[in-house]
Amino acid sequence: FFFSLEASSWLAVQAARRGWGLPYFHARMTSVREGARVDYRTERRDASGASAHYDFEIHGEPAPAVPGTLDHFLLERYLLFTVASGRVSKGHVHHTPYPAARAILRTSTDTLVEAAGLPRVGAPAAVHYAEGVDVEVFGPFTA
């Protein structure tokens, strides 16, 4: 279940909202990597102006998470669920395992959590970095 998802493609946002009922938002997004340091920013293009800025450092080489570990539980999701018009639907997500590396968060500012109606809870317990993988989603199917 997703509380908020940002995407730089207006078309992808519309398809996800209309086809799946997912809470996607159109955003300006940048990611600048210099060595192990990454500066990531996202700012919604709507009136809320909700945004996030993360400055972090990658530690270690990217590799798939080991099944049965917390990292695997956090990173590898192969089903998605959504509620639209009172109906719960699911989608099957297909992708190769994320090659992720642990990271250390240096600084962050984030108003996306509050914009999703959730309380701020402090620093994250775990931070990971992954370049990304190609993803296919099949459905929606009745859950």
N, C-alpha and C positions, 0 to 999 in steps of 0.2 A: 504494500500500500504506500502510495507517495503523497506527501503533503504539499510538495512544490517541486517543479522541474523547470529549469531554464534552458532555452535553446536560442541560438543566434538566427536560425532560419524561421522566418514568419510562416512559410508554407508548412514546415514540420510541426510548428506549434498548432496551426489550424487543424492539420490532419490528426494529431494526437488528441486535441480537445474534442473535435467533432466525431472522430471514428471510435475513440476509446473512452472519452470522458475524463481523460487524465489532466491534472492541474498544471499544464505547461504554460510558461510565460515567455513572451518575446523579450530578448535581452541583448545588450551589447556585451560581448565577451572577449577578453584578451588573455593570453597566456604567453609569458615571456620566460624562456629558460636560458640561464647563463651558467654553464657547468652543472653543478648539483643544485643550484638555487633556482626557484620558480616563483614568479610573481603572477598570480591569477586574480582576475577581476571580472565581475559580472554586475550589470546594472539593468534592471527592468526598464523597458521602454514605455511602460504605462505610467499613469499619474502617480502611483505609489512611490516610484523611484527606489523601491527596495533594492539593496545591493549587498555585495560581499567583496572583500579584498583579503586574500591570503598570501602571505610571504612564507615560503617553507623551503627546507633543504632536504633533498633526497639522500637516504642512507642505504647503501647496499645496491645490489643488482636486481633489476626487475625479474620476477619469477612467478609462476602460478602458485597459488596458495595450496598448502597440503590439506587434502580432505580430512575432516575431523577436527581441524583447528578453528580457533576464533576467527582468524583471518579469512579462512574459507567460508565460514558462516556469514561474515560481513560482506565479502566481495562477490561471491558467486550466487547469483539469483537467476533461476530458470523459469519462474512463474511470476506474473504480475497480476494484481487484483485491482479492480476499480468498482465504484458504485456510481451508477448513472440512472436517473429516473427511478430510484428505489430498487434497482436490479443489480445484483452482484455479478460481475463478469470476471473471467480470467483470460490471460494470454500466455502462450508458451513462448519462452524466450530462448533462442538458439545463438550461441557464440562460443568461440574457443575460450579457455580460461584466461582471465586477465593477467598479463605479466605485470605484477605490481611490486613496488618497493616501499618499505617503511619510509616515513618522512618525519621531520621535526618541524612543527609550526613555530615560526619566529614571531610573526605578528598577524593579527586578524581583526577586521571589523566586519560585522555581519548584521544586517537588519532583515534577512530572509526568514529567519526563525520566527521573529515576532510577526512578520507579514503573513506567515502561515497560521497565526493564532496560537503559537506554542510559547511556553515560558523559556527564557534563556536559562541554561543550566550550567554554564561554565565551559572550561576548556574541553576539547574532545579527548576521549580515552585512547583513541588510536587515530593515526593519520597515515594515509597511503597515497601513492602516486602511481598512475598508470597512463600510458599514452592512449589507450583505448583499443577496442577491437571492433570488427564489423559485427553488427547485431541484426537478427531477423526476429520479428514477433509475429506469431500466428494466432488468429482468433479475431474478435473476442468469442469466447464460449461461455455458456451459462455455468456458473461456479457450483 
